């Protein structure tokens, strides 16, 4: 049984999903293909930008905090992020759509560096390190995981060559690999992350969201009712 796991390092829900997938025994026998998704024009195509909608942003991190707590993570970092998003009073929403300006972002760096790590056999470890630092899962503080020096340090922390990891960002072969993943995501109908495509007989099933892992595991195990996924922690990595 094979599972395609589409994710973005920008997404708090993808962070929780990868954290759980790497540590839950129920997914141990599944062949999981890691599919980082950051097209050059990710918004305006098949994936919507949540920061264009303040209503959605005011919800996302509160919901992520709930899901983090259920996963055995400290929900505090997500609660603190949620405090930054408030609905303004006195706005005529029939006249305008309120978003959240974030400035220029360079997520392509992080995703292409990950592809190098994946090719070197350290994909899970590097993705884990990126998400842990981005959302402070270990309580050691957050960092800008789009910054090249942060990427270098995290790569070296999992045994990768820092210079080679950064060079991959501009490698045309890595760029082609990313484009193949984008094409595959379009064929799979991916519209947001985390997104899962479970390949089994006679066809495939799709699941969207970290909170669908129980449904996904039910299909994997052939169960008739939803399993209860236990909380996990940083030390419970499944090899």
C-alpha positions in Angstrom: 0.0 0.0 0.0 1.3 3.4 -1.0 0.6 6.9 0.3 1.4 10.2 -1.4 1.7 12.9 1.3 1.6 16.5 -0.1 2.7 19.2 2.3 4.1 22.7 2.5 6.5 24.0 5.1 4.3 27.1 5.4 1.3 25.1 6.8 0.8 24.5 10.5 -1.5 21.6 9.8 1.1 19.9 7.5 3.6 20.3 10.3 1.4 18.4 12.8 0.6 15.8 10.2 4.2 15.1 9.4 5.0 15.0 13.1 2.4 12.4 13.7 3.1 10.3 10.6 6.8 10.0 11.6 5.9 8.8 15.1 2.7 6.7 14.9 3.2 2.9 14.6 0.0 2.5 12.6 1.7 4.0 9.5 4.8 2.0 9.8 3.9 -0.6 7.1 2.8 2.0 4.6 5.1 3.2 1.8 4.9 7.0 2.2 6.0 9.3 -0.6 6.9 12.8 0.6 5.6 15.4 -1.9 6.7 19.0 -1.0 4.4 21.4 -2.8 5.4 25.0 -3.5 4.8 26.0 -7.1 6.1 29.3 -8.3 2.5 30.4 -8.7 1.0 28.4 -5.8 -1.8 30.8 -5.3 -4.0 31.6 -8.3 -3.9 28.0 -9.5 -5.3 25.0 -7.7 -4.3 26.1 -4.1 -5.8 29.1 -2.4 -3.8 31.5 -0.3 -5.3 31.5 3.3 -3.7 34.9 4.0 -6.0 36.5 1.5 -8.9 35.8 3.9 -8.7 37.3 7.4 -11.7 35.2 8.6 -9.7 32.0 7.7 -6.5 33.3 9.3 -8.2 34.2 12.5 -9.4 30.5 12.7 -6.4 28.6 11.5 -4.0 28.9 14.4 -6.6 28.4 17.0 -7.6 25.2 15.3 -3.9 24.3 14.9 -3.5 24.8 18.6 -6.4 22.3 19.3 -4.9 19.7 16.9 -1.4 20.2 18.4 -2.7 19.4 21.9 -4.4 16.2 20.7 -1.1 15.2 19.0 0.9 15.6 22.2 2.5 18.9 21.2 2.7 22.1 23.2 -0.2 24.2 21.8 1.3 27.4 23.2 3.2 28.5 20.0 0.0 28.2 18.0 -2.0 30.0 20.6 0.5 32.9 20.5 0.3 33.0 16.7 -3.5 33.1 16.9 -3.3 36.3 19.0 -2.0 38.2 16.0 -5.2 37.8 14.0 -8.3 39.8 15.0 -11.4 40.7 13.0 -11.7 44.5 12.8 -14.9 46.2 13.8 -17.0 48.4 11.5 -15.8 46.9 8.2 -18.2 46.7 5.3 -17.3 43.3 4.0 -19.6 43.7 1.0 -17.2 46.4 -0.3 -13.8 44.7 0.4 -12.1 41.4 1.3 -9.7 41.7 4.2 -6.5 39.7 4.0 -3.2 39.6 5.9 -0.2 41.2 4.2 3.0 39.1 4.9 5.5 40.6 2.6 7.8 38.6 0.3 8.2 34.9 1.1 10.8 32.5 -0.3 9.4 29.1 0.5 10.9 27.7 -2.7 14.3 27.7 -0.9 13.1 25.5 1.9 11.2 23.1 -0.4 14.1 22.7 -2.8 16.5 22.2 0.0 14.2 19.5 1.3 14.2 17.7 -2.1 18.0 17.5 -1.8 17.7 16.0 1.7 15.1 13.6 0.3 17.4 12.5 -2.4 20.2 12.0 0.1 18.0 9.7 2.3 17.3 12.3 5.0 14.0 13.6 3.9 12.0 12.7 7.0 14.6 14.0 9.4 15.1 17.3 7.6 11.4 18.0 7.2 11.0 17.2 10.9 13.8 19.6 11.8 12.3 22.4 9.6 8.9 22.1 11.2 10.2 21.7 14.7 12.1 25.0 14.3 9.4 26.8 12.5 6.7 26.1 15.1 8.9 25.6 18.2 7.8 22.1 18.8 10.8 21.5 21.1 10.6 24.7 23.0 14.0 25.9 21.9 12.7 28.9 20.0 11.5 29.7 16.5 13.6 30.7 13.4 12.9 31.8 9.9 13.2 28.5 8.0 13.3 30.4 4.7 16.6 32.0 5.7 19.6 30.2 4.0 21.7 30.1 7.1 18.9 28.5 9.1 18.5 26.0 6.3 22.2 25.3 6.4 22.2 24.7 10.1 19.2 22.4 10.0 20.7 20.5 7.1 23.9 20.0 9.0 22.0 19.0 12.1 20.7 15.9 10.3 24.1 15.0 8.7 23.8 16.8 5.4 26.4 18.9 3.7 25.3 22.5 4.3 26.9 24.0 1.1 25.5 21.2 -1.1 22.0 21.7 0.5 22.0 25.4 -0.4 23.4 24.7 -3.9 20.4 22.5 -4.5 18.2 25.6 -4.3 19.5 26.7 -7.7 20.0 23.2 -9.2 18.0 22.8 -12.4 17.6 19.1 -11.7 15.9 19.9 -8.3 13.8 22.4 -10.1 12.6 19.8 -12.6 11.9 17.4 -9.7 9.7 20.1 -8.1 7.8 20.7 -11.3 7.1 16.9 -11.6 5.6 17.0 -8.1 3.5 20.0 -9.1 2.2 18.1 -12.1 1.4 15.1 -10.0 -0.5 17.3 -7.5 -2.6 18.6 -10.3 -3.4 15.1 -11.5 -4.3 14.2 -8.0 -6.5 17.3 -7.6 -4.6 18.7 -4.6 -6.2 22.0 -3.5 -4.6 22.4 0.0 -2.2 20.8 2.4 -1.7 18.4 4.0 -3.3 16.2 1.3 -3.1 12.4 1.2 -3.6 10.0 -1.7 -3.9 6.4 -0.7 -3.2 4.0 -3.5 -4.9 0.6 -2.9 -7.0 -1.9 -4.8 -9.1 -1.2 -6.8 -8.4 2.5 -6.8 -7.3 5.4 -4.7 -8.8 7.5 -2.0 -8.1 11.1 -1.0 -8.0 12.8 2.3 -7.4 16.5 3.2 -6.2 17.7 6.5 -4.2 16.5 9.6 -7.6 15.8 11.2 -8.2 13.1 8.6 -5.4 10.9 9.7 -7.8 8.7 11.7 -9.9 8.2 8.6 -6.8 7.4 6.6 -5.6 4.8 9.1 -9.1 3.2 9.1 -8.7 2.6 5.4 -5.2 1.3 5.8 -6.2 -1.2 8.5 -9.5 -2.1 6.9 -11.3 -1.2 10.1 -15.1 -0.6 10.5 -14.7 2.3 12.9 -12.4 5.2 13.5 -9.2 4.3 15.5 -8.0 6.5 18.3 -4.6 7.9 17.6 -2.5 8.3 20.7 -0.5 11.5 21.5 3.2 11.2 20.5 6.4 13.1 21.4 9.7 14.1 19.8 11.5 10.9 20.9 9.0 8.4 19.4 10.4 8.4 15.8 9.3 5.3 13.9 12.2 3.9 11.9 
